[in-house]
Amino acid sequence: MASGIVGDGTLPIGRRVAQLRTRLGMSQQVFADRVGRSTSWVDKVERGVRSLDRLSVIGTVADALGVAPTVLLDQNTRGESATTIAPALERVRAVLACYDTPIADGRSPTKELVTRIGYAWAAYAHAQHQQVLATLPDLLTEARHARPVAVPAGPEPAADLLGRVYRLAARLLVKLGEPELAWLAADRAIATSAGDPRRTALAVIPMAQALRALDRGRLAMTATITAVHRLAPHPSREPAPTDAALAGTLLVQAALAAAGCGDASTAHDLTDRATDLTRPYGDQPHAGDDEVAFGPAAVDLARALVAVELGDNDHAIGTHVRVTGGEAWSRLPAEHRAAHLIDITRAYLNTGDHRAAGRALVTADRLAPAETRLRPAARTALTAVLRAGPPLADVTGLATTIGLIRAGSGAAAG
C-alpha cells in the first residue's frame, strides 16, 4: 500500500491537499506560510514522501484550506446504515478468532504500518467509523506479524503496534454494539502490554466501556481504579504529568460506571478527582495522545452524563448547555462531541423535551454522520424521539435516512 492511503479506493491525503490547494489558486509558498511550515514540507506531503497522520496537523492543514478535517480523510458515511457494516464486522470477528502463533516474517514494513495505524486513529477521532472498520482486519493481521524497525519517533516495538490496533478495535466495537467482542479486543491489548502500566491503562479504557455496555459496572470500576493505582503506585502521589490525562480519563470511566450502579457518592468523588487532574490543561483538551482527549470540558461532559444516570436531568442539561456553549467544546474530537450529543438525549427525553432531544441528534449527525448512522445507541435514541411526539422536519429526514421511517410515507419502517 502506498504511503498516505487512508482507505481502500481513496486518494492519498497528500494528493487531496494538493488538489484543494490548487483549486483555491494558492501557491505552495502561500500555503506553507498559512500552516507554518516550509515549502519543502508542503511538497513532500503532496508527493506522499512525508506522512500526514497527526490529528493536530490534519486540523491545521484543513483550516488553511477552508475545509473540515473529514474532507481530507475523504470518507462519506451519509447514506450508510448499520446493515451495511455487517460484512466488515464479520471480517473483524474472524481475525480476532485467529489464535495462530504470529511469526515476524518481515512481510509488513513496520514504518509504513505505523503511518497507517496513525491514519486509522485520526479517522476514528473524526468518527470515520466505516473507514476504520474496513482497515481493521488488515491492520490486525499485519501488526501480529510485524517486526520492529526504526521510525522517526524512535523504535516502535511490534507489540506496541499490535496493542494500539487492538485498542482501536475495542473502542470501535463498543460503539457498534459489539461489547463482548470489544472486551476480547481490549483483553488482547492488555496481554500485549507486557505489564507496562501506561499501555495497560490505555487498554482498560475500552475494556471499561465494554463492561459498562454489558451492565458490569462494578467490574468496570475495579479495572479502572486498579489501572489508575498502577500509574501512581503511591497513594500520596499523583500520576506523573504525562500520565495525568490518562488517569483522569480512567477516573471518568470509573465515575460513569459508579453512576450506572446508582452509587452517587462514589461517582461524584471520582469526577472530583478527575477535575483535580485537569488543572495543568487549563481550558484546553489534552492533545498529546491520539487515544486520550482530556480536559475540563471532557470532565464536565462526563458530569452531565453521570447526572443523567443518577436521575438529575435538570443538572445534566444545565451542564451540557454550559459546556457546549464554550470554546473548549469545539476543540474536542468530532467523535467525542457527537457521542455526547447522542447520550444527552436521555436527559431531554426524561424531562419531556423530545424536540431538544431531536435537535441534539441532528447536530450529532452534522458533526459526525457515522455516530448516528452506525451506532445502535443512536438508533435507540432516535426511535424514542419519534415515539415521544411529532418530530421536527430535520429529525424526520434523519430517521428516513437511517431507515426508521419509510421515505415519503411518514410511517415507521417495518
N, C-alpha and C positions, 0 to 999 in steps of 0.2 A: 504494500500500500504506500502510495506517495505521501511524503510528509505534508501535513496540513489538511489532509482529507478529514472532514468532520462527519461524514456519514455516507452510506452507500449511494452512489449516483449523484453526489453533490459536488460543487466546485470546491477546490481548496480555499481556505479562508483568505489567503494572500491574494489570490486572483479576484475574489469578491471585493476585497478592499480596493484593488486597482480599478476594477470596473466602476465602483461607486465614485471613487476619486475622479476618474476621467469624465464621468457624466456631469460632475459638478464643475468641470473645467479647471480643476485645481492641479497645479504642478506638484511634483514630489517635494520640492523645497517648501512650498507654502504648507502642504500637508504636514511635513516634518516639523515645521515651526509650531503648528497647532497642537501636535501631540508631544512636543518637547523632545523630539528625537532627531537624529541625523538623517540626511538624505540616503546615506549608505544603509542605515537600518531599515528605512522605508523600502528601498529597492530589494533588500534581502527578504523582507516579509512578503512583498508582492511576488517575488520569484519562487517563494517556498523554501528558500535557503535557511531562513530563520523562522522558528515556530512562533505562533501567536496563540498561546494557550492559557496565559494567566487571566483570570476573570477581571482583575482591575485594569489590565492593559486593554483587553477587549472593550471594556466600558469606555475608556479614554478614546480609543480609535472610533468607536461608534458615535460618541459625542461630536468628534471632529467632522465626521461625515454626515451628521444630522439624522442618524437613524437609530433605531433601538438595537441593543446588542443581539437580540434574536434574529435580526436581519443578517448579521454577519454569520450567525450559526446556521441560518438558512434552513430551518425546519418549520413547516407549516402544519400544525395539528388541527386546524379548523376543518370540521367535517369528519374528523376521526371519532371513533367511539370505542367503548370498552371491548366490543366484539371483534374489532379489527386487530387487537393486540394478542388475541388468544394464541395464535400460532407462535408468535415470538416468545410468549410466556412459556409455552411448552418446550421451546428450544433451551431456554434458560434452565428450566426444570431438569431437562435431560443432562445438561452439562453439570449441574450441581449433583446429579445422581452418579456421576463418574467417580469411582474410587481407585482408578489405576494409579500406580506409583509414578509421579512425574519424573521425567528424565531430562536433565539440562542438555538437550541435544543441539542447542545453538540455532534452531530454526527461527527463533524470534529475536530480532535485534532489539535489545532492551532499550537502547536510546530512543528508538522510534516508538517503542511501546510506552515509554514514559510520556512522550508527547501525546499519544493517542488517549492515554488514561487522563491526562490533564484536560484534553478537549471534552472527554466524557463527563468529568466533574463540572466543567464550566457549563456544559449543556444541561446538566441536572440543575444547577443553580438558576438557570434561565427557564426551568420547567420544560425542557425539550425531552419529555419522557419517552416518546416513541423512538427518537433517535438513540437515546441511551439504551433502551431495551433491545434495539436491533443490534447494537455493538457488543452487548454484554457477553454473548456466547463466545465470540472470537477472543475478546479480551480475557475472559476467564481461562479459556484453553491455552492461549499463548502465554499468559502470566504463569500458569502452572508449569510450563516447560521452558521458561525463560532462564537465561544465565545472566548474571550481573555483569555490566560493563560500566565504564565511566560515563557520566552525564555531566552537563555544565555545572550543576549544583553540587557535584560530588558523587561518589559511588552510591548506587541505588541497589541495595540487596534485593534479589528476586523475591524473597519472602515479603518484603515491604510492598512491592508492586502488587503481589497477589492479594495481600491484605487490603490494599486500597480498593481493588476491584470487588472483593467480597463485601466490603463495607458499602460501596456504591450500590451493589446489587441488593443488599439488605434494605437500604433506605428506600430504594425504588419499589421493591416488592411490598413493603408495608403500605405504601401509597396505593398500589394497585390491588389491594385487598387480598394479599397472599402472606399473612403474618407468620404462618408456620414455615413457609419456605424462606421468609426473611430471617426468622430465628435461626434456621440452618445456616444461611449465608453468614450471619453475624457470628455464630459459633465457630464457623470455619475461619473467620477473620481473627478471632481470639486465638485459635490454635496456631495461626501463623505468626502471632506476635512474639512468641518465644519468651513470654513473661515480661516484655517491655511495658512499663506502666502506661506510657502515653499511647502506644498503639493499641493496647488492650482497652483503654478508656475510649478511644475513638470507635472501637467496635461495640462497646457497651451502649453507645447512644442508639444505634438502630436496634440493638437487642432489646433495650428498654421499650422502644416504640412498638416492637413486635409483641412483647409481653403484655403491654397495655392493651393492644388490639385484641389479645387473647383473653382479656379480663384476668390477667395475672399481675395485678398492680403491686401486691406485696413483694413478689419476686423481682419486679422491675425496680422497686425501691432498694431492695437488698443489693442488687447488681450495681446500681448507680452509686450508692453511698460507698460500697466497697471500693469501686474504681476511684472515687474521689480520695479516699483514705490512702490509696496506693500512690496517688500523685503527690500527696502531702502526708507522708507516713507519721509525722509527729503532730499530735492533736493541737499543740500550741502554735504551730507554724502553718501559715497559708501556703498554697502551692506557689512554686516559682512563677515569675511573671509570664513566662512563655506558656505555662500550663493553666494560668488563671481562667482564661476564656473557656478552655476545655472543662475545667472543674465547674465553672458556672453553668455551662450547658448541661452537664450531668445533673447538677442540682435542680435545674429547671425540669428535666425529665423526671427526677425523683418527686418534685413538687406536684407535677401533673398526676403521677401515679398515686401519691398520697390523697390528692383531691378525689381521684376516681374511687378510692376506697372509703371516702367520707371522712378522712382524717384531716379536719380543717387546721388544727393546731400545728401538725407536722408540715402540712402544705405551706402555711404562711411562714413558718420558721425557715423552711428550705428556700423559699423565694427571697426572704430577707438576706439569707446567706449569699444567694446568687447576686443580689443587688450590691452587697459589700464588695464583690469581685469586679463590679463594673467601673469602679472609680478611676482606674488608670485609662479608661477609654473615653471619658467624658460623654458626649452625646453621639459618638461615632460607633458604628458596628465594628466588631473586630474583623479585620481584613487580612490577617496574617496567614490564614489557612483556609483552603477552599472547602474544608469539611466542617468548619465552625463559623457561624455568624452570631456573634455575641456582643452585647452592649446593653445600655439602659432600656432602649426601645424593645429589644428582644425579650428582656425580663418582664417588662410591663405588659407586653402582649401575652406572655405566659400567665401573668397575674390575672388578666382578663379571662383566660380560659380556665384557670383554677376557680375563679369566681363562678363561672358557668357550671362547672362540675359540682360546686357546693351549693348551687341554687340561688346565688346572689346575682341575679341577672342585671339589675339596675347598675350595680357597681361594675359588672363586666362591660356593659355598654358604655358607661361613662369613661372607663379606662381605654376602651377601644377607640372611642371618638377622639379622646385627647391624643393618643399616640399616633393614630393615622392622620391627624391634622398637623403633625410636626414634621420638621425637615428630616429627622433621622429615619422616618418611615420609608422614604423613597430610596434610602441607601441600603436597605435590606434586600437580599436577593429576591427576584420575582417569585421564585418557588415558595419562599418563606411567607411573603405577603399574601399570595393567593391562597395558600393553605390556611393561613389565619382567617382570611375572609370567609372561607367555607366553614371553618369551625365556629366562628362567631354567630353564624345564622341561628344556632340553637338558642342563644340569648334573646335574639329578636323574636323568634317563634314562641319562646316561653313567655314573653311579655305581650304576645298578641299582635306584634307588628310584622305581619308577613310581607308587607311591601318593602320595609327596610331590609328584611332578610333576602328578598329577591334582588334588591339593588346590590347587596353585598356579593351575591353570586355572579351577577352580571359584571361587576367591577373585577372580580376574580378572573372571569373569562377573558376580559380585555387585557389583563395583566399577563396571564399565563393560561391559554386555552386548554392545554393538556391537563391542568389541575381539575378543571370542570368536566372535560370531555372523557377523561380516562379513569378518574378516581371513583370508586363505588360510594365513598363518603359524600362526594358532591352530588351524585345521582340521588342518594337518600335525602339530602338536604333540599334539593330542588323538588322532589316528589312531595315533601312536607309543605313546601311553599305553595305548590299548586293546590294541595288539598285544603290549605288554610283559608283561601278566598280567591276572588278574581285577581289574576296576576296582571302585572304591567305588561305592555306590549313587548318590551325587550326580554322580559322573563319568558314570555310565551315563545319568542323566537329562539331563545336558548334551549328551551325544552323541546322544541321541534327539531333543532339541530341534533340534540343528544338522542332523540327518538322516544321521548316520554309523551309527546303529543304528535298525532298524525298530521302531516303537512296539509294545510288548507281546510282541516275539519274542526280543529279546536278540541277534538276528542282525545282522551288518553289512549296512547298506543297499547294494544294488547300484546 
